Amino acid sequence: MTEAHPLAGSALALLAGWPAPTQEQATLREAYLALLATTSDALWRAHAPGHVTVGAVVLDATARDTLLVLHPRAGMWLPPGGHCEPEDATLADGALREVREETGLVDVVIGSEPVRLDAHPFTCSLGVPTRHLNVGFVVRTRPTADGTPPVATISDESDDLRWWPVDALPAPRPERLAAEVAAALARTPRG
């Protein structure tokens, strides 16, 4: 086993202290904790059996719209997110980095605790089926002068990027998207 990266201790502490909102989320948390206690390699995409990923539901200042990317590999609309990187000190840092890379938004605030865990199969850049153990956060934009969501910039990691009303999510999308948005809204006052 390789020497543990500081992110491993941070991730373990965050997840161990996270008050899961449902029994299903508590069960997932325990699975994540067991894997991370076994090997900190599970933080990195090279861990083919499955690895931790990070993402964030991005909400505008009013919490009426969410920013989604059309993921080229998945072919679906998803919240920004991706793999942990060695420079990430915390899982929230990784999620914020992914939001900034994929949307160009910099004037945003990220919640310090996860809002939802989701484990799903995915064939990522490894080229083989693996399991993504996603830790999802909520990111809020600051209010704009005209009350509209801020302008985001598409990256080369996405086929498209758009703001969508939280109550009119686009297709195609994974079944889990509505639950991710609902979890973010449950932790966010609407204005």
Secondary structure by P-SEA (a helix, b strand, c coil): cccccaaaaaaaaaaaacccccaaaaaaaaaaaaaaaacccccccccccbbbbbbbbcccccccbbbbbcccccccccccccccccccccaaaaaaaaaaaacccccbbbbccccbbbbbbbbcccccbbbbbcbbbbbbbcccccccccbbbbcccccbbbbbcccccccccccaaaaaaaaaaaacccc
